[in-house]
Amino acid sequence: MKAHYLGHVVFYVKDLQRSLAFYRDLLGFQEVGRIFNGAAAGLTSGRTHHELLLIQVGDAPGPLQGRRRGLYHIGIKVGDSLDELRAAKRELEQAGVTIDGMSDHTVSQSLYLQDPDGNEVEVYVDAEQSVWENDPAAVVSPIKPLYL
């Protein structure tokens, strides 16, 4: 498996509006949609479907037990096809890495695992580019199970 690039970062934030004022209004990211009843927003610079996802958690840990403000996970693109994701899954499992979850995000398909220090890492492949180019809000589509 070969990392193509760091695709996105997900932050838990105290106040979504305050964070949007910074990332969207000041730094110039474009908001592509909201999820979790408006408590999370996806943003892009235009390079891909999203490079940043902000999830409001308020005064952590609060109602989202175990979560805190700060880094949630990083997403590393490893290809463009489900075959490449299947190969990555086999390689990770052969190396003794536990796959904690698999998700179909419409714009991408993902495996979730932990690095040696317990940080969450998402390895993913993108869906066809037209999916998110034709509908930027597709990045906030409901998450579906992925079966590989």
PERA-V373719 format. One record per residue. N is the residue number from 1. RES is the residue in three letters. PHI is phi in radians with two decimals (999 if undefined). PSI is psi in degrees with one decimal (* if undefined). D_CENTER is the distance of its C-alpha to the mean C-alpha in whole Angstrom. Layout:
n = [N/N]
res = [RES/RES]
phi = [PHI/PHI]
psi = [PSI/PSI]
d_center = [D_CENTER/D_CENTER]
This chain:
n = [1/2/3/4/5/6/7/8/9/10/11/12/13/14/15/16/17/18/19/20/21/22/23/24/25/26/27/28/29/30/31/32/33/34/35/36/37/38/39/40/41/42/43/44/45/46/47/48/49/50/51/52/53/54/55/56/57/58/59/60/61/62/63/64/65/66/67/68/69/70/71/72/73/74/75/76/77/78/79/80/81/82/83/84/85/86/87/88/89/90/91/92/93/94/95/96/97/98/99/100/101/102/103/104/105/106/107/108/109/110/111/112/113/114/115/116/117/118/119/120/121/122/123/124/125/126/127/128/129/130/131/132/133/134/135/136/137/138/139/140/141/142/143/144/145/146/147/148]
res = [MET/LYS/ALA/HIS/TYR/LEU/GLY/HIS/VAL/VAL/PHE/TYR/VAL/LYS/ASP/LEU/GLN/ARG/SER/LEU/ALA/PHE/TYR/ARG/ASP/LEU/LEU/GLY/PHE/GLN/GLU/VAL/GLY/ARG/ILE/PHE/ASN/GLY/ALA/ALA/ALA/GLY/LEU/THR/SER/GLY/ARG/THR/HIS/HIS/GLU/LEU/LEU/LEU/ILE/GLN/VAL/GLY/ASP/ALA/PRO/GLY/PRO/LEU/GLN/GLY/ARG/ARG/ARG/GLY/LEU/TYR/HIS/ILE/GLY/ILE/LYS/VAL/GLY/ASP/SER/LEU/ASP/GLU/LEU/ARG/ALA/ALA/LYS/ARG/GLU/LEU/GLU/GLN/ALA/GLY/VAL/THR/ILE/ASP/GLY/MET/SER/ASP/HIS/THR/VAL/SER/GLN/SER/LEU/TYR/LEU/GLN/ASP/PRO/ASP/GLY/ASN/GLU/VAL/GLU/VAL/TYR/VAL/ASP/ALA/GLU/GLN/SER/VAL/TRP/GLU/ASN/ASP/PRO/ALA/ALA/VAL/VAL/SER/PRO/ILE/LYS/PRO/LEU/TYR/LEU]
phi = [999/-2.35/-1.17/-1.43/-3.05/-1.26/-1.54/-2.76/-2.24/-2.05/-2.00/-1.47/-2.17/-1.27/-2.33/-1.03/-1.09/-1.11/-1.19/-1.14/-1.05/-1.39/-1.28/-1.48/-1.35/-1.59/-1.49/1.61/-1.19/-1.71/-1.35/-1.86/2.82/-2.15/-2.40/0.96/0.95/1.49/-1.49/-2.47/-2.34/-1.68/-2.32/-2.43/-1.59/1.87/-1.23/-2.61/-1.10/-2.86/-1.94/-2.54/-2.24/-1.94/-2.11/-1.30/-2.10/1.20/-1.42/-1.08/-1.35/0.86/-1.23/-1.74/-0.89/1.51/-1.69/-2.44/-1.24/2.09/-1.14/-1.70/-2.77/-1.95/-2.01/-2.04/-1.30/-2.11/2.87/-2.24/-2.45/-1.11/-1.09/-1.17/-1.22/-1.06/-1.11/-1.11/-1.06/-1.05/-1.11/-1.11/-1.12/-1.11/-1.51/1.49/-1.48/-1.44/-1.54/-1.43/-3.02/-2.44/-2.43/-1.83/-1.75/1.21/-1.47/-2.77/-2.18/-2.37/-1.97/-2.07/-2.64/-2.08/-1.35/-1.04/-1.72/1.54/-1.33/-1.35/-2.23/-1.88/-1.89/-2.56/-2.13/-1.44/-1.29/-0.90/-0.99/-1.10/-1.03/-1.60/-1.21/-1.34/-2.52/-0.95/-1.25/-1.04/-1.10/-1.91/-1.14/-0.99/-1.37/-2.03/-1.14/-2.03/-2.09/-1.96]
psi = [145.6/128.3/129.0/-45.5/162.9/116.5/-42.3/163.8/140.5/126.0/137.5/127.8/155.1/-46.6/108.9/-43.7/-40.5/-42.3/-37.5/-36.9/-33.7/-59.5/-40.4/-57.2/-36.6/-50.3/-15.0/13.2/149.6/130.2/129.8/-12.5/171.3/151.4/179.0/51.0/37.7/1.8/-1.4/146.5/137.0/140.2/151.4/153.6/-7.8/-10.8/-39.7/-173.6/-36.5/140.9/-11.6/134.3/127.4/126.2/117.7/127.3/-4.4/-143.9/92.1/151.4/-23.4/-144.4/-16.7/74.0/137.1/-13.3/154.9/166.7/148.1/-157.9/131.0/-62.4/166.8/151.8/127.2/118.5/129.3/6.5/-169.0/8.3/156.3/-30.5/-39.7/-35.7/-38.9/-42.9/-40.9/-41.2/-46.5/-44.9/-43.5/-46.2/-39.1/-26.7/3.2/12.1/131.2/131.2/115.0/-22.5/161.4/133.2/146.9/112.1/18.2/-56.0/-13.9/163.2/138.0/150.3/143.1/135.4/177.8/143.4/176.3/-19.9/6.9/6.7/137.5/134.8/133.0/125.8/135.4/164.0/146.3/147.0/175.5/132.7/-32.1/-23.8/-47.6/-24.5/-39.5/-24.4/85.4/-28.5/-8.2/-22.9/-21.5/26.4/155.2/140.6/133.5/154.7/149.9/132.2/117.0/*]
d_center = [19/18/15/15/13/11/8/6/7/6/10/12/15/18/19/17/20/21/17/17/21/20/16/18/21/22/20/19/16/16/15/14/14/13/12/14/17/16/15/12/11/9/11/12/15/16/15/12/10/8/8/8/7/10/11/15/16/20/22/20/21/22/21/18/20/19/16/17/16/14/11/9/7/7/6/9/10/13/15/16/17/17/20/18/15/18/20/17/17/21/21/19/21/24/23/23/20/19/16/15/13/12/10/11/9/12/10/9/10/9/10/10/13/14/16/20/19/17/14/11/9/7/9/9/11/11/14/17/16/19/16/14/17/19/17/15/14/13/9/10/12/13/11/14/15/15/18/19]
